């Protein structure tokens, strides 16, 4: 669909660009493109979405982990004006008005495609695919044929016309989002919900006159926001879902595309750069003064080089893929995920995650603090949270990737990893009363291919609290597994996403909710939900956290209660047909959140006190509550966000591809336990 924008005269001309390092650029880096809009920064009368005028810069460099030099073309652009659903309401809250006409003023006979070249990507010698970005330097110019004249658009000398072809079926997206609006209009919102929506809209971050995300916290009394005024990828997910379920899709689309641009930014810490495909943890919109009365807006990303501990955000790329699928399922705008640059972004993330190393297991090996738990908490290795998000992102990627000669090897690798990872987690991470008793009787130091105690777990590792705590009809997936080490702590986010993505078996998923219900006072208490249970105390706290004053027992990531987990709990409950558990938790949170000014987390064993260092007016607390309310009101929409069991996937076994007699798979012996 072609969209025409009217651009008025402007006294001040802000420009928009993304900050990039000046060293050897990475493939698919974008340079800045001006995004002009009339009036001051706070009251913009019009804006444009300009793909027609691109600043192109080509140079040659050697790409990281690529065996040849590649031709690089940087493409910059600013997003605005591609409205979805009720995005106009969202812009009005910031004093913005977009003059958009949908009349047939022009016909685009030949659209300009993204200018780029091909990039060879490899995962060791598997040669997953050759990523092509179409067009190259031979892209044809835009041909415009005028059919009729719209006097409301075509004005005098101060007016201009920009023609945009963004390959989006706006009518389909509009109808899909309006359907959510019609359903959501049946119930009158409570005062708490109205306050939450007002706070969420006030947290919106604008870039080039368009919404691109929400800041982590928007406490007017906070004089030192640190990085809480930035847009975090993981933090924005509940905000994005709240907007999508309300029918406002533009902010989510802008966020996805801008963070995709940032993916190609060069990441360097102490002269070392990680692999291609890493997504930033967050970004900030900065305003830079130029000559005279001009200003420039820039996006400044953080890939972990400024974070506490300098840890790369492994989960950012996984969340981005999960949100990309959710956007398409809810809006019906599948054209976005089919774009060449978006397909390339998915492939780069998957290649980075699927790169072979020294690890013997299909789970993803990460360092401590590389996910929501971003401080030292003893989760280095193969934490469940990363594995559950990884599994979900693999399933999303398999669904969204266009299968062709260039991607078939990557799709095959994704299928193999999905099969191996699901078996590994279901077989070795699961504990219930029967499994704990089995571990209690383990023999150690077994040396054979058919050993029972494959990880040489010592029975004395079973903590005393667990033997008395585990219920008869419940169970959960442990927090981590490494040779001679099992982390028996319950990490809520990983278990909830194991339910949502069907990483666990149906029986295991049901048992997880049974455990939460049976241990409601421990895991929910006065405020849902515990991020992990139990807390590290005494010597464990001193040794494992390094005596972290923020992660004291039953505070922050060490057993604190996080209301943002509420929407994920709601999604899991709806999937398993037990919405009454979520309704009970939401009602409990609704009584306190507004009165307590929407804290980031709560302290103490039962979550009674506001966290000692908790930020107030935390955006993902607000958005998580709103998303939970909308999911419970319209549970049928939850099917766009969770996965059912894939029985065909369980039949795939990588071992069957080997002719070697040394490989012996334990799937056959465990099938009766796993496929239930």
Buried (B, 14 or more C-beta within 10 A) or exposed (E): BBBBBBBBEBEBBBBBBBBBEEEBBBBBBBBBBBBBBBBBEEEBBBBBBBBBEBBBBEEEBEBBBBEEEBBBBBBBBBBBBBBBBBBBEBBEBBEBBBBBBEEEBBEBEEBBBBBBBBBBBBBEEBEBBBBBBEBBEEBEEBEBEEEEEBEEBBEEEEEEBBBBBBEBBBEBBBEBBEBBBEBBEEEEBEEBBEBBBEBBBBBBBBBBBBBBBBBBBBBEEBEEBEBBBBBBBBBBBBBBBBBBBBBBBBBBBBBBBBBBBBBBBBBEEEEEBBBBBBBBBBBBBEEBEEEEEEBBBBBBBBBBBBBEEEBBBBBBBBBBBBBBBBBBBBBBBBBBBBBBBBBBBBBBBBBBBBBEEEEEBBBBBBBBBBBBBBBBBBBBBBBBBBBBBBBBBBBBBBEBBEEEEBBEBBBEBBBBBBBBBBBBBBBBBBBBBEBBEBBEEBEEEEEEEEBEBBBBBBBEEBEEEBEEBBBEEBBBBBBBBBEEBBBBBBBBBBBBBBBBBBBBBBBBBBBBBBBBBBBBEBBBBBBBBBBBBBBBEEEBBEEBBEEBEBBBBBBBBBBBBBBBBBBBBBBBBBBBEBBEBBBBBBEBBBEBBBEBBBBBBBBBBBBEBBBEEBBBBBBBBBBBBBBBBBBBEBBEBBEBBBBEBBEEBBEBBBEEEEEEEEEEEBBEEBEEBBBE
